[in-house]
Amino acid sequence: ATTEIYALSLHDALPIYADFTGNIALVLGSEGNGIAKQTLKNCDKVYTIEMAGKVNSLNVSVSTGIAVYEAFKQRI
């Protein structure tokens, strides 16, 4: 089976309404610099976690938790 490579990023990304039921790999960058451009080019899709209000970003551990939970939720 093929593995889809998904990145989580703040910029130039789709809302995180994704199908996480297949074989996936999640790529997350550092909190300061994000994901390197060359790494993003190698990803199949780039998603963002939409937020409302004055919050404009989450730290990488929170973003990871949200994405992993979404994958878990879709698989049960």
ChimeraX attribute file (.defattr): number of C-alpha atoms within 10 A of each C-alpha:
attribute: neighborCount
match mode: 1-to-1
recipient: residues
	/A:1	5
	/A:2	7
	/A:3	10
	/A:4	15
	/A:5	16
	/A:6	21
	/A:7	22
	/A:8	25
	/A:9	21
	/A:10	16
	/A:11	10
	/A:12	9
	/A:13	15
	/A:14	16
	/A:15	12
	/A:16	17
	/A:17	10
	/A:18	14
	/A:19	11
	/A:20	19
	/A:21	13
	/A:22	13
	/A:23	10
	/A:24	14
	/A:25	14
	/A:26	14
	/A:27	16
	/A:28	18
	/A:29	15
	/A:30	11
	/A:31	12
	/A:32	8
	/A:33	7
	/A:34	15
	/A:35	17
	/A:36	11
	/A:37	8
	/A:38	8
	/A:39	11
	/A:40	20
	/A:41	11
	/A:42	11
	/A:43	15
	/A:44	12
	/A:45	15
	/A:46	21
	/A:47	19
	/A:48	19
	/A:49	18
	/A:50	13
	/A:51	10
	/A:52	6
	/A:53	5
	/A:54	6
	/A:55	8
	/A:56	10
	/A:57	15
	/A:58	13
	/A:59	10
	/A:60	17
	/A:61	11
	/A:62	11
	/A:63	17
	/A:64	16
	/A:65	11
	/A:66	14
	/A:67	19
	/A:68	13
	/A:69	12
	/A:70	17
	/A:71	17
	/A:72	12
	/A:73	11
	/A:74	12
	/A:75	11
	/A:76	6
